[in-house]
Amino acid sequence: MNDLSADLASLKLDRDARGRSSRGAGRWVTLVVVLLVAAGGWWYWTRPVTATVKTATVIARTPGAAGSADEAVLNASGYVTARRRATVSSRITGKVVSVHVEEGMAVKEGQVLARLDDSTTRAMLQLAEAQLGSARTQLAETEVRIREAEIALGRQQRLVKDGVVPEADLDTATAQVDALRARLQAARQDVIVAEQQVALRRTDMADTIIRAPFSGMAVSKDAQPGEMISPVSAGGGFTRTGICTIVDMTSLEIEVDVSESYITRVSDGQPVRAVLDAYPDWSIPAHVITTVPTADRQKATVLVRIGFDGLDPRLLPDMGVKVTFLKGTPAAGAASDQAAASTAPTLWVPTPAIRREGSTQSYVFVAMGGRATRRPVQVGRVSGADTQVTSGLVAGDRVIVDAPVTLVDGMSIEEARP
């Protein structure tokens, strides 16, 4: 009996020991969770932050050269325009069956842009070709008959010479040959007319295929399959007058209105600096093409055409642009010290790149190796949207424009694409 009690006692669970073990494991779990949270917080507050910034290149300019901020004589605003711009239409009225152009598509001269319904035109072409075949058959028949008549005429001439038949028979044979010759000439004319009819119908067939008049870029699509198209507004709002509008991107230029009070400051070939409203940090070299020889009496302005020195894909028709007319290169024979001063380059940056600390200290952030580097600078005069930098930078440096207030020295950056 005592042995049985001892065995039962050995099977009893020690609840106190199990509680102590559970409490110990719970403390370890809590400690691990606290350490993970602390590590996550440390990583969050110490992780590298990358800022997206806009940059501009430090430009070296020579006073007196095209693009110099010092040599501006007149400012104006206008728009980018295309000298070659066409709304492509058809020469005939017809229903559009297919359109092969979309907005933004580059097209080549002669490329098929659309097709019109050609069922009626094709039937008329087949009829004209049949009439041409009939006219040629009649011409061949007339040629055979005239050869027969000429043989008969020769026979009558020999018989009359021998006194076998009267001369009246000879006259009849001669008249028959002359009539057939006249009929042959008419048959030849009928063939020419039929050939012209076929050529006309083939031209009508070609007119059902609308092609690009020159190479360029499609900027609008104005018709869809199933719509009627006409070279004139014959059907009101139900008839289109064009398939698409094509712009020759190589013919882009600038048109600005200059007050007639200042038109004397503009001359042909004069250097110009253009800045697009869409890209205020991009200075585009240009030149005056010509001054249109007429004035707008209502606005008291004169239209000036300006050409780009080089084209760029970022240039688009109807973009707003501000232009600065510049002085030309100084004439030869100036004083040597003046010439030396005129050739000394100066550095210019966009004014929003300059940041100030206090009343005298200025600095910029330079993009180097994917990081922002703070650099003290000395600034000079301001001209337009640019500020002169006299020290602290070199030509070609990439400065950060409109830097965010959170940007600090050494911060990781990513340059925004233009």
C-alpha positions in Angstrom: 0.0 0.0 0.0 2.8 2.4 0.8 4.5 1.5 -2.4 1.3 2.4 -4.4 1.1 5.8 -2.7 4.6 6.5 -3.5 4.1 5.7 -7.1 1.0 8.0 -7.3 2.9 10.8 -5.7 5.6 10.6 -8.3 3.0 11.2 -11.0 1.8 14.5 -9.5 2.5 17.6 -11.7 4.6 20.4 -10.2 2.4 23.4 -11.1 4.8 25.9 -9.4 7.7 24.8 -11.6 5.7 25.0 -14.8 4.5 28.5 -13.9 8.1 29.6 -13.3 9.1 28.2 -16.7 6.3 29.9 -18.5 7.1 33.3 -16.9 10.7 32.9 -17.9 9.9 32.2 -21.6 7.5 35.2 -21.7 10.2 37.5 -20.5 12.5 36.4 -23.3 9.8 36.9 -26.0 9.1 40.4 -24.7 12.7 41.2 -24.7 13.1 40.0 -28.3 10.0 42.1 -29.4 11.4 45.2 -27.8 14.8 44.7 -29.5 13.1 44.3 -32.9 11.0 47.5 -32.5 14.1 49.4 -31.4 16.1 48.2 -34.4 13.3 49.1 -36.8 13.0 52.6 -35.3 16.8 53.1 -35.5 16.8 52.0 -39.2 13.8 54.3 -40.0 15.5 57.4 -38.5 19.0 56.6 -39.8 18.1 55.3 -43.3 19.5 57.2 -46.3 17.0 59.7 -47.8 17.2 60.5 -51.5 15.8 63.8 -52.7 14.7 64.5 -56.3 16.2 67.8 -57.5 16.3 69.9 -60.6 19.8 70.9 -61.8 21.3 73.5 -64.2 24.7 73.8 -65.7 27.0 76.7 -64.9 27.5 78.6 -68.1 30.6 80.6 -69.1 29.7 83.6 -71.3 31.9 86.1 -73.0 30.6 89.7 -73.0 29.8 90.8 -76.5 29.2 87.2 -77.7 25.9 85.8 -78.7 24.1 84.7 -75.5 25.8 87.3 -73.2 23.5 88.6 -70.5 25.3 91.9 -70.6 24.4 92.7 -74.2 20.6 92.5 -74.1 19.0 95.4 -76.0 15.4 94.3 -76.1 13.1 91.7 -74.6 9.9 90.3 -76.2 7.7 87.3 -76.0 6.0 85.1 -78.7 5.4 81.6 -79.8 7.1 78.8 -81.6 5.6 78.3 -85.0 6.1 76.1 -88.0 6.6 77.5 -91.5 5.3 74.3 -93.1 2.0 73.2 -91.6 -0.8 71.6 -93.5 -4.2 70.1 -92.9 -4.3 67.2 -95.3 -7.6 66.8 -97.2 -8.8 65.0 -100.3 -9.4 66.5 -103.8 -12.8 64.8 -104.0 -15.8 64.2 -101.7 -16.0 60.7 -100.4 -16.5 58.4 -97.5 -13.4 57.5 -95.4 -12.9 53.7 -95.2 -9.5 53.6 -93.3 -7.2 56.0 -91.6 -3.5 55.1 -91.1 -2.2 58.0 -89.0 -2.4 58.9 -85.3 -1.4 61.9 -83.3 2.4 62.1 -82.7 3.2 59.7 -85.6 6.1 60.6 -87.8 5.2 60.4 -91.5 7.2 60.4 -94.7 6.4 62.3 -97.9 4.1 60.2 -100.0 3.0 57.9 -97.1 -0.6 56.7 -97.2 -2.6 58.5 -94.6 -6.2 57.4 -95.4 -8.3 55.7 -98.1 -11.7 56.7 -99.4 -14.5 54.5 -100.8 -13.5 53.9 -104.5 -16.3 51.5 -105.6 -18.0 54.1 -107.9 -14.7 55.4 -109.2 -13.4 51.9 -109.9 -16.6 51.1 -111.9 -16.2 54.3 -113.9 -12.6 53.4 -114.6 -13.6 49.9 -115.8 -16.2 51.6 -118.1 -13.6 54.0 -119.5 -11.3 51.1 -120.2 -14.0 49.2 -122.0 -14.8 52.3 -124.2 -11.1 52.5 -125.0 -11.0 48.9 -126.1 -14.1 49.5 -128.3 -12.5 52.6 -129.9 -9.3 50.6 -130.7 -11.3 47.8 -132.3 -13.2 50.3 -134.5 -9.8 51.8 -135.5 -8.5 48.4 -136.5 -11.6 47.7 -138.5 -11.3 51.0 -140.3 -7.7 50.4 -141.1 -8.6 47.0 -142.7 -11.4 48.6 -144.8 -9.2 51.4 -146.0 -6.6 48.9 -147.2 -9.4 47.1 -149.1 -10.7 50.3 -150.6 -7.2 51.3 -151.8 -6.8 47.9 -153.5 -10.1 48.4 -155.2 -9.1 51.9 -156.3 -5.9 50.6 -157.9 -7.9 48.0 -159.8 -10.4 50.6 -161.1 -7.5 52.8 -162.2 -6.0 50.0 -164.4 -9.5 49.2 -165.8 -10.2 52.8 -166.7 -6.7 53.0 -168.3 -7.5 50.0 -170.4 -10.9 51.4 -171.3 -12.8 48.5 -169.7 -14.9 50.6 -167.2 -16.1 54.2 -167.3 -14.4 56.9 -165.3 -17.5 57.1 -163.1 -16.6 53.9 -161.4 -13.1 55.3 -160.8 -14.6 58.4 -159.1 -16.8 56.2 -156.9 -13.8 54.2 -155.8 -11.8 57.3 -155.1 -14.6 58.8 -153.0 -14.8 55.5 -151.1 -11.1 55.7 -150.2 -11.3 59.4 -149.1 -14.3 58.6 -146.9 -12.6 55.7 -145.2 -9.5 57.9 -144.6 -11.6 60.5 -142.9 -13.3 57.8 -140.9 -9.8 56.5 -139.9 -8.8 59.9 -138.7 -12.0 60.1 -136.6 -11.3 56.6 -135.2 -7.8 57.7 -134.1 -9.3 60.7 -132.4 -11.8 58.5 -130.6 -9.0 56.4 -129.3 -7.2 59.4 -128.0 -10.3 60.6 -126.2 -10.9 57.2 -124.7 -7.3 57.1 -123.5 -7.8 60.5 -121.8 -10.9 59.2 -120.2 -9.0 56.3 -118.7 -6.3 58.6 -117.5 -8.9 60.8 -115.9 -10.6 57.9 -114.1 -7.2 56.6 -112.9 -6.5 60.1 -111.5 -9.9 59.9 -109.7 -8.8 56.5 -108.3 -5.5 57.9 -107.1 -7.5 60.7 -105.4 -9.2 58.2 -103.2 -5.8 57.5 -101.6 -4.7 60.4 -99.4 -0.9 60.8 -99.0 1.4 63.0 -97.0 2.5 66.1 -98.9 5.8 66.3 -97.0 7.6 64.6 -94.2 6.8 65.7 -90.7 4.8 64.9 -87.5 1.0 64.4 -87.3 -0.3 66.7 -84.6 -4.0 66.0 -85.0 -6.3 63.4 -86.4 -9.5 64.9 -87.7 -11.5 62.1 -89.4 -12.5 58.5 -88.6 -13.6 55.6 -90.9 -17.2 56.0 -92.0 -17.2 59.8 -92.0 -17.6 61.9 -95.2 -14.7 64.1 -96.2 -14.7 67.0 -98.7 -12.3 69.7 -99.8 -15.0 72.2 -99.0 -17.6 72.4 -96.2 -20.3 70.9 -98.3 -22.2 69.0 -95.6 -22.0 71.3 -92.6 -21.0 69.6 -89.4 -21.5 66.1 -90.9 -18.6 66.5 -93.4 -15.0 66.7 -92.5 -12.6 68.9 -94.4 -9.3 67.2 -93.4 -7.8 63.9 -92.4 -5.0 65.2 -90.2 -2.7 68.1 -89.6 1.0 67.6 -90.4 3.8 69.9 -89.1 7.3 69.9 -90.6 9.4 69.9 -87.4 12.5 71.1 -89.3 10.7 74.4 -90.1 10.2 75.6 -86.5 10.9 79.2 -85.8 9.8 81.9 -83.4 7.3 84.7 -84.1 7.3 87.7 -81.8 5.5 91.0 -81.9 7.9 93.9 -81.2 6.6 97.4 -80.4 7.1 99.7 -83.3 8.8 102.1 -80.9 11.7 99.7 -80.5 11.8 98.0 -83.9 15.0 100.0 -84.7 16.8 97.8 -82.2 16.2 94.7 -84.4 18.1 93.8 -87.5 18.4 90.8 -89.8 20.9 88.2 -88.5 21.0 89.7 -85.0 21.8 87.2 -82.3 18.9 86.2 -80.0 18.6 84.2 -76.8 15.3 82.3 -76.4 13.9 80.7 -73.3 10.9 78.5 -73.5 8.2 78.9 -70.8 8.3 75.1 -70.4 12.1 75.0 -69.8 13.0 78.2 -68.0 16.6 77.0 -67.4 17.3 76.2 -71.0 18.9 79.1 -73.0 18.5 78.5 -76.8 20.7 80.4 -79.2 18.8 81.9 -82.1 19.0 84.7 -84.7 16.7 87.1 -86.4 15.5 85.9 -89.8 13.7 89.0 -90.9 11.4 91.7 -89.9 8.0 91.4 -91.7 7.6 94.7 -93.6 4.2 95.7 -92.2 2.8 96.8 -88.9 -0.3 96.0 -86.9 -2.1 99.4 -86.5 -4.3 98.1 -83.7 -1.4 96.8 -81.5 1.3 99.1 -82.9 3.6 96.1 -83.3 5.8 94.6 -86.0 6.2 90.9 -86.5 9.7 89.5 -86.3 10.7 86.0 -87.4 13.5 84.3 -85.4 15.2 81.1 -86.4 16.9 78.6 -84.1 20.6 78.0 -84.5 19.9 74.3 -83.8 16.7 72.2 -83.5 15.9 70.0 -80.5 13.1 67.4 -79.9 11.9 69.5 -77.0 10.8 72.3 -79.3 7.1 72.0 -80.1 4.7 74.2 -82.1 2.8 76.9 -80.3 5.0 76.8 -77.2 5.4 80.1 -75.4 8.8 81.6 -75.5 10.6 84.7 -74.2 13.4 86.2 -76.4 16.2 88.6 -75.7 17.7 90.5 -78.6 21.5 90.8 -78.2 24.1 93.1 -79.6 26.4 91.8 -82.3 30.1 91.1 -81.9 32.1 94.4 -81.2 33.7 95.8 -84.3 37.5 95.3 -84.9 39.8 98.1 -84.0 38.7 98.6 -80.4 41.2 99.4 -77.7 43.3 96.5 -76.5 42.2 96.7 -72.9 38.6 96.9 -74.0 39.1 93.9 -76.2 40.8 92.0 -73.3 37.9 92.8 -71.0 35.4 91.8 -73.7 36.9 88.3 -74.0 37.0 87.6 -70.2 34.4 85.0 -69.6 31.9 85.3 -66.7 30.0 82.5 -65.0 26.2 82.5 -64.8 23.7 80.3 -62.9 19.9 80.5 -62.6 19.0 82.9 -59.8 16.9 80.3 -57.9 20.1 78.2 -57.4 21.5 80.9 -55.1 20.8 80.5 -51.4 21.7 83.0 -48.7 22.7 82.7 -45.1 22.5 85.9 -43.3 23.0 89.2 -45.1 26.3 88.6 -46.9 27.0 84.8 -47.2 25.7 83.1 -50.4 26.0 79.4 -51.3 24.8 76.8 -53.7 24.3 73.1 -53.7 26.4 71.3 -56.4 25.3 67.9 -57.6 28.4 65.6 -57.4 28.5 61.8 -57.4 24.8 61.5 -56.6 25.0 63.8 -53.5 24.4 67.4 -52.8 27.6 69.4 -51.9 27.2 72.8 -50.3 29.6 75.3 -51.7 30.0 79.0 -50.7 30.0 81.4 -53.7 30.5 85.1 -54.4 27.7 86.6 -56.6 27.7 89.6 -58.9 25.0 91.3 -60.8 21.7 89.9 -61.8 20.5 89.9 -65.4 17.1 88.5 -66.3 16.7 85.0 -64.8 20.5 84.5 -64.3 22.9 85.6 -61.6 26.7 86.1 -62.1 29.0 84.1 -59.9 32.5 85.5 -59.4 34.0 82.7 -57.3 33.2 79.3 -56.0 32.2 77.5 -59.2 33.6 76.5 -62.5 32.0 76.2 -65.9 30.2 72.9 -66.3 29.3 72.4 -62.6 25.7 71.2 -62.0 24.0 73.4 -59.5 20.7 72.5 -57.9 17.8 74.9 -58.7 15.0 75.5 -56.3 16.6 73.2 -53.7 14.1 71.9 -51.1 14.3 73.3 -47.6 15.2 69.8 -46.3 18.3 69.5 -48.5 21.5 69.4 -46.5 25.2 68.9 -47.3 26.0 65.3 -48.3 22.3 64.3 -48.8 21.7 61.6 -51.5 20.0 63.2 -54.6 18.5 62.1 -57.9 18.4 64.6 -60.8 15.0 65.0 -62.3 14.7 64.4 -66.0 13.8 67.5 -68.1 
